[in-house]
Amino acid sequence: MARRVQVPEGRPPSGSPAATLAPPMETALLLDLTTPREGAWRTALERSGVHLGAASDRNKLVHCTIDDGRGQLVCLAPGATGELLSALSCWNGEPPLSVLLLTPPGQVDAALLPALVAAGVHHWQALQPDAAGEIAAAQVEAALVMAQARHAHDRALRLTAARAQEQLDERKWVDRAKGVLMTARGLDEDEAFRLLRGAAMSVNLRIGEVSRAVFEAARWADAMNRAGQLRMLSQRLVRLAAQRLLRIDTRDAATQVVLSRQRARDNLDMLAAQCAGTVAAPACTRAATCWDVLSQAMQGPRVAAADLRRIDAAATRMLDAAEALTDALQEAAGRRALHIVNQCGRQRMRAQRIAKQCLLDAAHPEGAEPRPRHDALLESFELALVELEQAPLSSPAIRATLVHVRDEWLRLLGGLRAADTADGRRMLVQASEAILERLDTLTAAYEHSLQVIMA
């Protein structure tokens, strides 16, 4: 009894090589009924176990089945070689079933054979009715077997190639992940591999999958750190401009301006590559645009006092754009562990912003910021510092760095209290730079911690 099977409409869903190359369950017979002895063809096919469905229109494909349940057959109407290629195109040369083309002699142009093979035809057989007008069923059966054997051979080759590619990919990700761990944690190669293997066993995943996740986590953590630096740099540049205007360590400030601008440009270039094709791409583009405006506003050897507020407004827009970028990166990464990297990076910005506002107030006492705004920023820094001190993600190096940050924070507060004097402002500037240096170290420590990398 013939069993109807739906003809496939496309390729199987993408997935692992094993899923893509699942054992074939169907055979396709592509039959060109161009002979006037159509009855002979039908008789030979039925004797071979093939059942042809009725075709209401000779210009359409005729649907057929094999009565042992091997699958769907597709028969072509006269002169439909183009339809044959079109019907196979959905599989991109890798049909999930064997494909056989039967024709009378001379009905297929030899020049089309490479295209037919590339489209997925496994065998072509030209069959001629004998003097009695019959076609031997044995010829059809032999052609069917040949098509199935070649399809099985092709499938085995594809499966072998897919497994080899999978092994190469796995080795690539393992090598990259080992490099991350060796650099971030100071491990040797064997220690890094044992760590990856243990992690893979603990979560019941292939070591290649774990290695890829480790490498990508490191990349997202680095991107989060760099985006956080953009927030800080937007405020630092304004602080440096005000610092030079107030003649506080002017030579060092000029050097830091150049380094800060280069650092921002390098970070934006790296982030553009990291964010390409992700949900963070629009936020990265906006941050780059805001940076160009801020950088242009600071052109020239020295900034005039009248320009400070305009530059600060551009820096605020840059800050907002960088803040949106860090949020977008955390969403794109999908890793909650990056919160600690983001929070620590935000502290760098707060320290620079506090110093910036104080120096701007000194440069323009008539337009000084209201005291509540200063207090809110100080409170935010203190609360975040306590959060970092109490965070479970810690190590001896992290705890020691947090102690230094706390010491410099107290020195910055002392500078704020004496900000109406030159010595107080100098103390404020020096403390903000010391905090920045310590927080850079701390952010890198969080970025390279096993909890973040292996999350």
C-alpha positions as CSV (number, residue, x, y, z in Angstrom):
1,M,0.0,0.0,0.0
2,A,1.5,3.3,-1.0
3,R,2.1,5.8,1.8
4,R,1.8,9.5,1.1
5,V,4.7,11.7,2.3
6,Q,4.9,15.5,2.0
7,V,7.6,16.7,-0.3
8,P,10.1,18.9,1.6
9,E,9.7,22.6,1.1
10,G,13.2,23.6,2.2
11,R,16.3,22.6,4.1
12,P,16.1,21.1,7.6
13,P,16.4,23.6,10.5
14,S,20.0,24.7,11.1
15,G,21.8,23.2,14.1
16,S,24.5,20.9,14.9
17,P,26.1,18.9,12.0
18,A,24.5,15.7,13.3
19,A,21.1,17.3,13.2
20,T,21.6,18.8,9.7
21,L,22.9,15.5,8.3
22,A,20.2,13.3,9.8
23,P,19.8,9.9,8.1
24,P,17.8,10.3,4.9
25,M,14.2,9.1,5.1
26,E,13.2,9.9,1.5
27,T,14.0,9.3,-2.1
28,A,13.2,11.7,-4.9
29,L,12.6,10.5,-8.4
30,L,12.8,13.3,-11.0
31,L,11.1,11.9,-14.1
32,D,11.0,13.6,-17.4
33,L,8.0,12.3,-19.2
34,T,8.8,13.5,-22.7
35,T,8.3,10.2,-24.4
36,P,5.0,9.4,-26.2
37,R,5.3,6.0,-24.5
38,E,4.3,7.4,-21.2
39,G,2.5,4.2,-20.3
40,A,5.7,2.2,-20.6
41,W,7.3,4.5,-18.0
42,R,4.5,4.2,-15.6
43,T,4.4,0.4,-16.0
44,A,8.2,0.1,-15.3
45,L,7.9,2.4,-12.3
46,E,5.0,0.5,-10.8
47,R,6.8,-2.8,-11.2
48,S,9.7,-1.2,-9.3
49,G,7.4,-0.3,-6.4
50,V,6.7,3.2,-7.5
51,H,3.3,4.7,-7.4
52,L,2.6,7.8,-9.6
53,G,0.1,10.3,-8.5
54,A,-2.3,11.8,-11.1
55,A,-1.2,15.1,-12.7
56,S,-3.9,17.5,-13.7
57,D,-1.6,19.7,-15.6
58,R,1.4,18.4,-17.6
59,N,3.2,21.6,-16.9
60,K,3.2,20.9,-13.2
61,L,5.3,18.6,-11.1
62,V,3.8,15.1,-10.6
63,H,3.8,13.8,-7.1
64,C,4.7,10.2,-6.5
65,T,5.5,7.7,-3.7
66,I,7.3,4.4,-3.3
67,D,5.1,1.8,-1.8
68,D,7.6,0.6,0.8
69,G,7.4,3.9,2.5
70,R,10.9,5.1,1.4
71,G,9.4,8.5,0.6
72,Q,8.2,11.2,-1.8
73,L,9.0,11.2,-5.5
74,V,8.9,14.2,-7.7
75,C,8.3,13.8,-11.4
76,L,9.0,16.5,-14.0
77,A,6.7,17.3,-16.9
78,P,8.1,17.6,-20.4
79,G,11.0,20.1,-21.0
80,A,11.0,21.1,-17.3
81,T,14.8,21.1,-16.7
82,G,14.6,24.7,-15.4
83,E,11.8,23.6,-13.0
84,L,14.0,20.8,-11.8
85,L,16.9,23.2,-10.9
86,S,14.4,25.6,-9.3
87,A,12.9,22.8,-7.3
88,L,16.3,21.8,-6.0
89,S,17.6,25.3,-5.3
90,C,16.0,25.4,-1.8
91,W,18.5,22.8,-0.6
92,N,21.6,24.7,-1.8
93,G,23.1,21.5,-3.3
94,E,22.5,19.3,-0.2
95,P,19.1,17.7,-0.5
96,P,18.1,15.7,2.5
97,L,17.0,12.8,0.2
98,S,18.5,11.0,-2.8
99,V,17.6,12.6,-6.2
100,L,17.3,10.5,-9.3
101,L,16.7,11.8,-12.8
102,L,15.2,9.4,-15.4
103,T,14.9,10.5,-19.0
104,P,14.6,9.0,-22.5
105,P,17.9,9.1,-24.4
106,G,19.1,12.6,-25.5
107,Q,16.6,14.5,-23.4
108,V,19.2,16.2,-21.1
109,D,21.8,18.5,-22.5
110,A,25.2,17.3,-21.4
111,A,26.2,21.0,-20.7
112,L,23.5,21.0,-17.9
113,L,25.0,18.1,-16.1
114,P,27.4,20.1,-13.9
115,A,24.5,22.4,-12.9
116,L,22.3,19.4,-12.1
117,V,25.0,17.7,-10.0
118,A,25.7,21.0,-8.2
119,A,22.0,21.3,-7.5
120,G,21.9,17.8,-5.8
121,V,21.1,15.2,-8.5
122,H,22.8,12.0,-7.4
123,H,22.2,9.9,-10.5
124,W,20.9,10.4,-14.0
125,Q,19.7,7.4,-16.1
126,A,18.6,7.5,-19.8
127,L,16.1,4.7,-20.4
128,Q,14.9,3.5,-23.8
129,P,11.8,1.4,-24.2
130,D,12.4,-1.9,-26.1
131,A,10.8,-2.9,-29.4
132,A,7.7,-4.0,-27.5
133,G,7.5,-0.5,-26.0
134,E,8.4,-1.7,-22.5
135,I,11.1,-0.4,-20.0
136,A,12.7,-3.0,-17.8
137,A,11.8,-2.5,-14.2
138,A,15.3,-3.8,-13.2
139,Q,16.9,-0.7,-14.9
140,V,14.7,1.6,-12.8
141,E,15.4,-0.4,-9.6
142,A,19.2,-0.2,-10.3
143,A,19.0,3.5,-10.9
144,L,17.1,4.0,-7.6
145,V,19.8,2.0,-5.7
146,M,22.6,4.0,-7.3
147,A,21.0,7.3,-6.4
148,Q,20.5,6.1,-2.8
149,A,24.1,4.9,-2.5
150,R,25.5,8.1,-3.8
151,H,23.4,10.1,-1.5
152,A,24.5,8.0,1.5
153,H,28.2,8.5,0.3
154,D,27.7,12.3,0.0
155,R,26.1,12.4,3.4
156,A,28.9,10.5,5.0
157,L,31.5,12.9,3.4
158,R,29.6,15.9,4.6
159,L,29.3,14.5,8.1
160,T,33.0,13.8,8.2
161,A,33.8,17.3,7.0
162,A,31.4,18.8,9.5
163,R,32.9,16.9,12.4
164,A,36.4,17.9,11.3
165,Q,35.3,21.6,11.2
166,E,33.7,21.2,14.6
167,Q,36.9,19.9,16.0
168,L,38.9,22.7,14.4
169,D,36.5,25.3,15.8
170,E,36.6,23.7,19.2
171,R,40.4,23.8,19.3
172,K,40.3,27.4,18.2
173,W,38.0,28.4,21.0
174,V,40.0,26.4,23.6
175,D,43.2,28.1,22.5
176,R,41.6,31.5,22.7
177,A,40.0,30.8,26.1
178,K,43.4,29.5,27.5
179,G,45.0,32.7,26.3
180,V,42.3,34.8,28.2
181,L,42.9,32.8,31.4
182,M,46.7,32.8,31.1
183,T,46.7,36.6,30.6
184,A,44.0,37.5,33.1
185,R,44.8,35.0,35.9
186,G,48.5,34.4,35.4
187,L,48.0,30.7,34.8
188,D,50.2,28.4,32.7
189,E,48.7,26.6,29.7
190,D,48.0,23.3,31.6
191,E,46.3,25.1,34.5
192,A,44.1,27.1,32.1
193,F,43.1,23.9,30.2
194,R,42.3,22.1,33.5
195,L,40.1,25.0,34.6
196,L,38.2,24.9,31.3
197,R,37.8,21.1,31.4
198,G,36.6,21.2,34.9
199,A,34.1,24.0,34.1
200,A,32.8,22.0,31.1
201,M,32.3,18.9,33.2
202,S,30.5,20.8,36.0
203,V,27.9,22.2,33.5
204,N,27.8,19.2,31.3
205,L,28.9,21.0,28.1
206,R,31.5,20.4,25.5
207,I,34.8,22.2,26.4
208,G,34.6,24.1,23.1
209,E,31.2,25.6,24.1
210,V,32.6,26.6,27.5
211,S,35.7,28.0,25.9
212,R,33.8,30.1,23.5
213,A,31.6,31.5,26.3
214,V,34.8,32.3,28.3
215,F,36.3,34.1,25.4
216,E,33.2,36.1,24.6
217,A,32.7,37.0,28.3
218,A,36.2,38.4,28.3
219,R,35.4,40.5,25.2
220,W,32.2,41.8,26.6
221,A,33.9,42.7,29.9
222,D,36.6,44.5,28.0
223,A,34.0,46.4,26.0
224,M,32.1,47.3,29.2
225,N,35.4,48.7,30.7
226,R,36.1,50.7,27.6
227,A,32.7,52.2,27.4
228,G,33.0,53.1,31.1
229,Q,36.2,54.9,30.3
230,L,34.4,57.0,27.8
231,R,32.1,58.3,30.6
232,M,35.2,59.2,32.7
233,L,37.1,60.8,29.8
234,S,34.2,63.1,28.9
235,Q,34.4,64.6,32.4
236,R,38.2,64.4,32.7
237,L,38.7,66.5,29.6
238,V,36.6,69.3,31.0
239,R,38.4,69.0,34.3
240,L,41.7,69.3,32.5
241,A,40.6,72.3,30.6
242,A,39.5,74.1,33.8
243,Q,42.7,72.9,35.5
244,R,44.9,74.6,32.9
245,L,42.8,77.7,33.0
246,L,43.4,77.9,36.8
247,R,47.1,77.1,36.2
248,I,47.2,73.9,38.3
249,D,49.9,71.6,37.1
250,T,49.5,73.0,33.5
251,R,52.2,70.9,31.9
252,D,50.9,67.6,33.2
253,A,47.4,68.7,32.3
254,A,48.4,69.4,28.6
255,T,49.9,65.9,28.4
256,Q,46.9,64.3,29.9
257,V,44.6,66.0,27.4
258,V,46.5,64.5,24.5
259,L,46.5,61.0,26.1
260,S,42.8,61.2,27.0
261,R,41.8,62.1,23.5
262,Q,43.8,59.3,22.0
263,R,42.4,56.9,24.6
264,A,38.8,57.8,23.8
265,R,39.5,57.4,20.0
266,D,41.1,54.0,20.5
267,N,38.2,52.9,22.7
268,L,35.6,54.0,20.2
269,D,37.3,52.2,17.3
270,M,37.4,49.0,19.3
271,L,33.8,49.3,20.5
272,A,32.6,49.9,16.9
273,A,34.0,46.6,15.9
274,Q,32.6,44.8,19.0
275,C,29.2,46.3,18.7
276,A,28.7,45.7,14.9
277,G,25.6,43.7,14.3
278,T,24.4,43.8,17.9
279,V,21.7,45.8,19.7
280,A,24.5,48.1,21.0
281,A,25.5,49.3,17.6
282,P,23.1,52.4,17.5
283,A,24.3,53.5,21.0
284,C,28.0,53.1,19.9
285,T,27.3,55.3,16.8
286,R,25.7,58.0,19.0
287,A,28.6,57.9,21.4
288,A,31.1,58.4,18.5
289,T,29.0,61.3,17.2
290,C,29.0,63.0,20.6
291,W,32.7,62.4,21.0
292,D,33.4,64.1,17.6
293,V,31.5,67.2,18.8
294,L,33.3,67.3,22.1
295,S,36.7,66.8,20.5
296,Q,36.0,69.6,18.0
297,A,35.0,71.9,20.8
298,M,38.4,71.4,22.5
299,Q,40.5,72.1,19.4
300,G,43.3,74.5,19.9
301,P,46.2,74.8,22.3
302,R,44.2,76.4,25.1
303,V,40.5,76.7,26.0
304,A,39.2,80.2,26.9
305,A,37.1,80.7,30.1
306,A,34.1,81.7,28.0
307,D,34.2,78.3,26.3
308,L,34.1,76.1,29.4
309,R,30.4,75.9,29.9
310,R,29.8,75.1,26.2
311,I,32.5,72.4,26.3
312,D,30.9,71.1,29.5
313,A,27.5,70.8,27.8
314,A,29.1,68.8,25.0
315,A,30.8,66.6,27.6
316,T,27.5,66.0,29.3
317,R,25.9,64.8,26.1
318,M,28.9,62.5,25.6
319,L,28.5,61.2,29.2
320,D,24.8,60.4,28.5
321,A,25.7,58.7,25.3
322,A,28.4,56.6,27.0
323,E,26.1,55.7,29.8
324,A,23.5,54.5,27.3
325,L,26.3,52.5,25.5
326,T,27.3,50.7,28.7
327,D,23.6,49.7,29.3
328,A,23.3,48.5,25.8
329,L,26.5,46.4,26.1
330,Q,25.3,44.8,29.3
331,E,22.0,43.9,27.5
332,A,23.8,42.6,24.4
333,A,26.2,40.5,26.6
334,G,23.4,39.1,28.7
335,R,25.7,38.6,31.7
336,R,24.7,39.9,35.1
337,A,28.3,39.5,36.4
338,L,29.3,42.6,34.3
339,H,27.3,44.8,36.6
340,I,30.3,45.0,39.0
341,V,32.6,46.0,36.1
342,N,30.1,48.7,35.1
343,Q,29.7,50.0,38.7
344,C,33.4,50.2,39.3
345,G,33.9,52.0,36.0
346,R,31.2,54.5,36.9
347,Q,33.1,55.4,40.0
348,R,35.9,56.7,37.8
349,M,33.5,59.1,36.1
350,R,32.1,60.3,39.4
351,A,35.5,61.2,40.8
352,Q,36.3,63.1,37.7
353,R,33.0,64.8,37.6
354,I,33.3,66.0,41.2
355,A,36.7,67.5,40.6
356,K,35.4,69.0,37.3
357,Q,32.4,70.7,38.9
358,C,34.6,72.2,41.7
359,L,37.1,73.6,39.2
360,L,34.3,75.0,37.0
361,D,32.8,76.7,40.0
362,A,36.2,78.2,40.8
363,A,36.7,79.4,37.2
364,H,33.1,80.9,37.1
365,P,32.1,81.6,40.6
366,E,29.1,83.6,39.4
367,G,27.7,80.4,37.7
368,A,28.6,77.9,40.3
369,E,26.6,74.7,40.5
370,P,24.0,74.5,43.4
371,R,25.2,72.8,46.5
372,P,22.5,70.0,46.4
373,R,23.9,68.8,43.1
374,H,27.3,68.4,44.6
375,D,25.9,66.6,47.6
376,A,24.0,64.1,45.4
377,L,27.1,63.2,43.4
378,L,29.2,62.8,46.6
379,E,26.5,60.6,48.1
380,S,26.4,58.4,44.9
381,F,30.1,57.9,45.1
382,E,30.0,56.9,48.8
383,L,27.1,54.5,48.3
384,A,28.8,52.8,45.3
385,L,32.1,52.6,47.2
386,V,30.4,50.8,50.1
387,E,28.7,48.4,47.6
388,L,32.1,47.5,46.1
389,E,33.6,47.0,49.6
390,Q,30.8,44.6,50.5
391,A,30.6,42.8,47.1
392,P,31.2,39.0,47.4
393,L,33.4,39.3,44.2
394,S,36.7,40.0,46.0
395,S,40.4,38.9,46.4
396,P,43.3,40.2,48.5
397,A,44.4,42.4,45.6
398,I,40.9,43.9,45.2
399,R,40.5,44.5,48.9
400,A,43.9,46.2,49.1
401,T,43.0,48.4,46.1
402,L,39.7,49.4,47.7
403,V,41.5,50.5,50.8
404,H,43.7,52.8,48.7
405,V,40.5,54.1,46.9
406,R,39.0,54.9,50.3
407,D,42.1,56.8,51.4
408,E,42.2,58.9,48.3
409,W,38.5,59.5,48.5
410,L,39.0,61.0,52.0
411,R,41.8,63.2,50.5
412,L,39.5,64.4,47.7
413,L,36.9,65.3,50.3
414,G,39.6,67.3,52.1
415,G,40.4,69.1,48.9
416,L,36.7,69.9,48.4
417,R,36.5,71.5,51.8
418,A,39.4,73.8,50.9
419,A,38.4,74.3,47.3
420,D,38.4,78.1,47.7
421,T,42.2,78.0,48.0
422,A,44.8,77.1,45.4
423,D,46.2,74.4,47.7
424,G,42.8,72.8,48.2
425,R,42.1,72.7,44.4
426,R,45.5,71.1,43.8
427,M,44.8,68.5,46.4
428,L,41.4,67.9,44.8
429,V,43.0,67.4,41.3
430,Q,45.7,65.1,42.7
431,A,43.3,63.0,44.6
432,S,41.0,62.6,41.6
433,E,43.9,61.4,39.5
434,A,45.0,59.0,42.2
435,I,41.4,57.6,42.5
436,L,41.3,57.2,38.7
437,E,44.5,55.2,38.7
438,R,43.3,53.0,41.6
439,L,39.9,52.5,40.0
440,D,41.5,51.6,36.6
441,T,43.4,48.9,38.4
442,L,40.3,47.8,40.3
443,T,38.1,47.7,37.2
444,A,40.7,45.6,35.4
445,A,40.8,43.2,38.4
446,Y,37.0,42.8,38.2
447,E,37.2,42.4,34.4
448,H,39.8,39.6,34.8
449,S,38.2,37.9,37.7
450,L,37.2,34.3,37.3
451,Q,33.6,35.1,38.5
452,V,33.2,37.5,35.6
453,I,35.1,35.4,33.0
454,M,33.4,32.1,33.9
455,A,30.0,33.4,34.7
